[in-house]
């Protein structure tokens, strides 16, 4: 009888610990999304990134310069927010026969999709939080599909 009582307590504790671990994993995953969204906000000079940014995949591949290539998905209604941090100019208006992996000079990140629009800016040097950014030049490019819900970001700062 005492054994059954201890077994019930043990099973109850295991259920509680499993639930706590599950909540912890969900919390950590949500915070990981938050940090990845904040990275996109920093690269795009935004105070905060749209909450709909998900599936972020980035590769830093610069040695002496800052070179970052990222893929992410975003709700199409939030795409215009991505263009507000800098004065982007539209560089591609027609559908390309190329896929995202062919348009980027960086590493291949994210799933392939057909590029339909591109936006580019060469930011002028500026100060932010005590740091001088783009002091020696650079380029930021965004490429997206017809639905504006898949994005490739190429970030270059010399």
N, C-alpha and C positions, 0 to 999 in steps of 0.2 A: 504494500500500500504506500509506504514511504517512497519507494522507488518510482511509482507512477506519479506521485506528487512532484518529485524532483525532475522527472522527465517533462512534465507539463511546464514547469518553471523554465527549464532549459529551452524548450521549444518556443515558449513565449518570448524569452530573451533574444533568441535567434531571429524571430520575426521582427521584433522591435529594432534590432541592430541592422537587419536587412533593409527595413524601411528608412532608417536614418542614413544608411549608405546610399540608397537610391536617391533620396532628397539631396544629399551632398553631391552626387554625380550630376544631377539636373542643375543644381546651383553653379557648379564649376563649368558646365557646358554653356550656361547662359552668360557667365562672366567671360568665357573665352570668346563668344560672339561679340560681347561688348568691347573687349580689347582689340579684336580684329576690325570692328567698325570704327573704333577710334583711330586705328592706324590709317584706315582709308580717309578719315576726316583730316588727319595731319598731312597726308600726301596731297590732298585736294584743297588744302587751306580752308577747311570748314570748321566752324566751332563744334558741331556735332554731325555725325553721319546719319543718314536715314536709318531708322530701325529695321527697315526691310532688307538691308544688306545681309546676305547669307552666303554660304559656300565659298568663303574667301580662301584663296590659295595664292601665296606670294613666293617669289624667289628673289633674293638679293644676290646680284651677280657682279657688282662693281668691285674693283680693287682699290683704285685711288679716287674714283668718283662714286657718287651715289647712283646706282642703277637698280631699279626695282621693277619687276613685271608682276602684275597681279591679275587674277580672274576673280570675279564675284558676280552674284546674281542680285538683282534689285527689283522692287516693284516698279513697273513702268511709270506710274504716276510720280514716283520719287526721283526718276532719272534727271529731270531738270535741276534738282537741288545740287547734283554732282557738279554742275557747270557754274555754280555761283561763286566758288572760291577764287577763281581766276577768270580773266576775260578770254575764254576759249573762242576760237574761230572754227567754223565748220570747214573741214578739209576734204571730206568725202561725202557726197550726196547721193551717189548712185550705188546700186547693188554691185558688190564685187564678186568675181568668181572665186576669190580667195577666201580661205577660212582663217580664223584667228591665229592659228599656229604659223601661218605663212606671212602674216602682216607684221608680227612683232620680231624685232631683232634680238630679243632676249630669249630666255628659256621657255619651253612649252609648258604652260600652266592651264589647268581647267580643261573642260571638255571643248571640243571644236564646235564652232557655229559659224554661220555665214555673216560676214561683216556687211552692214548696210550704211553705217554712218561713222564718221570719225571727227574728232574735235582735238585741236592742238593749241598750245600756248607756249610762248617763250617768256617766262616771268621776268620782270625787271627785279633787280636786287631790292630787298627790303629787310627791315628788322622785325623780329618777332621773339618775344620772351628773352631779349638780350642777345639773340643770335642773328648774324647777318646771313640771310638765305639768298641763294642764286647770285652771289657776289661775282662769280666768274661765268655765269650763264647756265643754261639748261633748257630742257623741253619736257612738257607733260602732254601725253596723248591719251585720249579715251576712244575706244572703238566699241561699237555696239551693234546688235542685230536689229531687224525690223521692229520688233516689239519693245526695244529699249529695256530688256530685262536681263540681258547677259552683257557683261562688260569686261574688256581687257584694258588695264591701265599700264602705260609705260611711263616711268618716272626717271628722269635723268637730271642730275645736278652736278655740274663740274666742280 
